[in-house]
Amino acid sequence: MKFLYVAPRYHTNQMDIMKGLIEHGHEVCFISHYAAAIEDYSCVTPVVLGYSRLYRLLDHLYVNVIHRKRPEAIVFKIQHGFPPLLKLRKLICDFRPDVVILRERSAYSMAAYLICRKKGYPCILYNQNPLWSAPAKTDLAHRIVGSMTPKLRMTPVMGVKRPGTSVKEHDFFVPFVIEPQKAPEERTYFASDTVHILCIGKYEPRKHHLLLLQVVEELLGGKGADSAGGLHAGGAEGDSVGEHNSVHGKDHGNYKIHLTLVGEATMAFQKEYCEQVRRYVADHHMEDIVTVKTNVPRREMEAEYLAADVYVIPSTREMASVSQLEAMSYSLPVICSDANGTASYVEDGLTGYQFRDCDRQDLSDKLEKMLSDRERMKAMGAAGYRALMEKYSFETYQKAIQAMLKKMQEQKLY
């Protein structure tokens, strides 16, 4: 089959899906709005189509003039940016896809959907809104948007079954796909008799690097948040590129641990926040037990996972992270927030722990519980590896797409 994807960027959470499609004999075309600083094109090279000239002018005014003091203004284009229509139409028609996956209910996706619908190419909407969700809004604006986007929707976010939520008729849960990398018997743990904690995430306040540093400091017998100069979970912003050399495995307080932070710092506000993280490490004399890394290429990430013993995602407002599955593919136990959109990938008490979102004490309790029993830590890593192979394989993704296409054909949901 010929698969066409249209999305803001070629995200790393699509990598193993692309690889699976190619290995199973499918043809893939990926059209992206823009290219991020760190992307891996080893499987598929996306066509970076960009935006129309008119929108580029509007975006410049919006980001650099109207909202120049708001770093988050740069994401306005994801929802509102519109493509060069003639170029988009030519790409789609030349490829003649068997199925089209459109990311988000955005102006870009609407343009692509209208072109595909006219040509009879079946389309599926992909977003990260929960499967279990509140009833759809029925006001005029939402009805118009609904008529201009695909009827079938897939999401990697299960959500929570609670009063007032339901699974809509045309919605499907299609989890992220990650290939297994290292079975527990193929790797080693606790190098230098030390528990190595790994945290991966862009250097942004909501990723809660400072919160994790406070927790680690407390577990090592330090002052933690009290010595953070009044910093709370959200932190402030900061930056820098480079890496502190650290002395691994020093014995501090109650545990022998080392924390490695890895993340992207390419935008000014990310660099600013990264610098604040570095200052915290230096001011609290944690250089020998914390390593801060920036902009690590994907090809070098295997070494980070293999050097780790436990993976922690302390972030808040996380719609859907794939990194816990990457960690599980290396037989690592995982700790993540219960508000993480893909928290369901971590089975609490079996493959790791979930902590209450933004709750420093609960994160500390869960991390300490993990650190207190190394055998349980290894058992959780092994359970995560098994879960990955059973639930998050490419076959799961492929079967879901086939089921959606069958439903689309039977019910004429074009």
N, C-alpha and C positions, 0 to 999 in steps of 0.2 A: 504494500500500500504506500501511498504518498501522503506523508504527514506535513502539514503546514502549521507553524506556530507563529503567533504575532503577540509580542510582549514588550514591555518597556525596556528590559535588558535580558541578556543571556545569563541567567542566574545560576550559581553553582548547584542549587537544588534541582536543576534540570539535567545535570551532567550524566547521571547514570541512566536516566530515561533515554536520553539521546543515544548513549552507547548501546543500550538494549535494543532500540529500534534498528540501528545500523546492523548490529550482529544478527538480528532476526530477518534481515533482508529487506527492510523497509527503506524508503527514500525520505529524507528529511530536508525541509527548508525552514529556517528560523529567521524571521524578520524582527529586528529590535528597533526601538525608538532611538536608543543611544548605547554607547559602550561604556562600561564601568572601568575603573583603573585596573582592577584585578579580575581577569576572566581567563578561562581555560578553553582553548579552541581545539583541543586534541581530538575530539570526536566530530564536532560540527562547527563550522565557521559561520556565524550569523551574518545576515545582510543588514548592516546598520543603515537604515533608511533615513532616519532623522525626521525632522518636522518641516512643515511648509515654510516658505520665506515669511509669510505674513505672521504665522505663529511665532517664529523666532524673534521677530520684532516685538510682538506683544510680551513674550516671555522675558526679553531683555528689560523692558520697561517694568514688568511686574517684580522681577527679582532684584534688579540693580537700582531701581529708582523708587518705586512705590513701597516695596518691602525690603529695602537694602539692609535693615537692621535685624531681619528675621532669617536666620540660617535655614530654617525649615521651608522657606519659600521656594527653594529649588525643586521640591517635590510636586509643586503645582502642575507641572507639565505632565506628570504621569496620568492624571485624571483628565486634564483639559487640553493637552497638546493634540493637534490634528496633523495628519500626514500630508505629504505631497501626493495628492490623489491619483494623478496620472501614472506616476511611478509605482505606486502601490498596486493599482489595477493591473499594470503590465506584469509585475512580479507574480501576482496571484494567477492571472490568466495563463502566463507562460508555464507555470508549474503545474497547473490543473490538479489540485489536491483531491484526495479521496476523503480526507477529513481535515478540518481546520480547528485548532485550539486557540481561542482568543482570551487573552488575559485581561480581567477586570471589565466593568461596565464603564468604559472610558470613551472619549471622543474618537480616539484612534481605533478602538475595537468596533465602534459603531460604523465607522467608515469602511472598515474591512468586512464587517458583516453584511452591509448593504451590497457591496460588490459581490460577495460570495453567494448571497441569497439570489441575486439576479442571475448568476451563472449556475445555480443549483448545487453548489458545493456544501456538504453538510458541516455545520459548525457546532462546537461545544464551548460554553463559557467556562473558564477556569478562574476562580478566585479563592481567597482564603477566609471567607466568611464561614462560620460553623455550619455543619450539616444540621444539627439540632438548633433551630433558630426560631425567633418570633415570627408571627405572620407577616407576609410581605405588605408594604405600604401600598395603598390603592389610590393615592391622590394623583392628579393629572400628570405631574412631572414624572412620577415613578412609573405610571402606565406608559408614557411616551418612551422613556428609557427602556422599559421592558420590551416594547414592541420593536426596538432597534438593536436588541442584543439576543443571542441564542436562547432558546427555551430550555435546553438541557444544560445543567450546571454540574461541574465536578469540583470537589474541594478536598484538600488534605487534612482539614480540621474537623474533628468529630464533634466538638462542642459537648455540652452537658445536657442530659435529659432532665428537664425540670418543668414545673407548671408554667404554661404559657409558651412552651417551645414544641416544635414538631418537625418532622422531616417532610419537606415538600415533595410532591409527586415526581417531579422531574429532576430531583437533586440526587447526586451520587457521592459517596465517600470513596476517594481514590488516594491512598496514602502516598507519601514520598517513596522513592525507590533508591535504595543504596545497596551496592554489592558487598558481600562479606569480604573482609580483608585478612584478618588474622584470628584464627580460632584460639581459644584460651591455651590449648596445649602447644601452640606454635609460637608463643611469645613469653616474655619474662615479666615479672612484676617486682616492685620495691627495690630498685637498684640502689646500692649503697645503704641498704636497710632503711630507706626513706620512702614515705608515701608522696608521690608526685601528683599534684593537683593541676589540672589543665582547664583553662577558661578561654574560650574563643568568642570574640564579638567586636564589632566596630567600636572605636573609641567615642562613645556618646554617653551622656549622663544616664539615660534609661537602661543602659547595659549593666550598670551597678558594679563597675570594677571597684570603686571606693568602698562599697558595702562589703564586698568579698574581702578586700584588704583588711577592713575593720574586724571581720569575723576571724580571719586567719590570725591577726594580731592578738585577739582575745584568747584564741585557743593555744597560742604560744606563751600565754601568761602576760601579755602586754596590756596597755590601757585601752586599746580598741577605740571605740567611738569617742570616749571622753578626751582622748588626746588628739582627736581629729580636728580640733579647732572649731567645733560646732557643726561639722559636716553631718548631713543626714543621708538617707539612702539615695536620694536623687543626685546629690553632689552638685558641683558646678562644672564649668567647662574648662578646657585647656588643650595641650598638644606637644608633639616632638617626634622626631624619627631617630632610630638608633636602638641600642640595646644595652642594658646594664649587664656586665658580667657578674655572675653570682657564684658563691661557694656553696655547691649543692650539699645537702644532707647534714647541715649542722643541727645539733640537738638543742632546741629551744623549748623551755617550759615543759608542757605535758607530752608533746608529740614531736616526732622527727619528720618534718614535712618540707616540701618545696612547692611553691606556687609559680606557674608560668602563665602569663597573660599574653595572648596573641590576638592582634586585631588590625583592622584597616585604619589608617590615619592619612587620608589623602586630601580631604576638605579642610579648610581653615579651622572650622569649629571642632573637627575631630582632632586635629593637631593640638589645639588649645586644651582640650579635655585630656588628651594623652599626657601632655606636660604636667597637668595637675596630678594625674596618677603617679608620674615619676617623682614629683615633689613629695607626695605623701610617702612613697617608699623611702626616699632619702631622708626626709624629716623624721621618720619613725625608725630609722636605722634598720631597715628590712632588706637592704641590698643583697645580703647573703642568703636570704630565703625566698626572694621574689625576683623573677626575670620578666622584663617587659619587652615584648617584641612587636614590631609593626610591619605591615605589608609583606607578610611571608607568602611567597608564591605557593600555589596549590600543590605543585609537585614536591614541595618540601614539607607538606603537612603530615605525611605519613610518619616522619621521624618524631613529630610532636606527639602524635597519638601513641606511638609505640613507647615513648619515654614516660608516658603518663600511667597512673594507676586508678585515677578517678576523674570524672569529667563533671564540671559544675557550670550551670547556666543561671546566673543570678538575676538576669534582666527582667524588666517589667514591660508591659504593653508589647509583648512579643506575639505577633499574630500567628506565626508558624515558623519555628526554627527546624532546620534539618540536621543541625550539628549533633544533636543527641543520637540520631541514627548513625551518623559517621562514627561517633564514639563507640556505639554498640557494635559496629562492624569490626572494631579492633578489640572487642571483648572487654570494654570498660563499663563499670557501673556509672550511673548518671544521677545527678541531683539537679532538679529544675523547679521553677515556680509553678504552682498549681493553676496560675492564670495564663501560662504559656499556651498558645493555641494548639500545639501538638504535645501537650503534657500527657495525653493518653498514650503516647508512644512509650512512656516510662511507667511501667507497672509498679506502683508504690509498694515497697517491701519485697519485690521480686527481682526487678532489674535495676532498681535504684530507689530514690526517694523524691517525693514532691514536698516542697515547703510552701508555707503561706506567702503569697505575693507581697514583696516589700517588707517582710517581717524578718529583721536581722536576727532576732533571738531564735526563731524557728529554723532559719538557715543554719545558724550555729549549732543548734541541737542535732539537725539531720547530718551535718558534716561530722560532728563529733561522734555520732552513732556509727557513721561509716568508718571513721578512723579507728574506732575502738576494737574492730574485729576484722583483721586482714583476710581471714579465710572467708568470711561472709562477703567481703568486698569482691574477692575472686569469684565466688559462686554467683553473685549478681552479674558480674561481667559475662560469665558463661551463659547465664539465663538470657541476657540481652542479645548475645550472639545468636542463640537458638531462635529467639523471637524475631530477629531480623530476617533470618532465612525463611521462617514460616509465614510472616505477615507482610514483609516489605520488599518482596522480590519483583523483578520486572514482569514475571508471569501474572502477578496480581494486577499490575497496571494494565497489561495488555488485555486481560479478561474483562476488566472494567470498561475499557474503551469499546471492546466488541459488544458488550451488553448495552452500552449507550447507543451505539450505532443501530443495533437491532431494534431497540425501542423507538428510535427516531424514524426508522423505516416503517415499522408497524403502525405507529400513530401519526406518521407524516408531520413530524415536529421540525420542519425546516424553517 
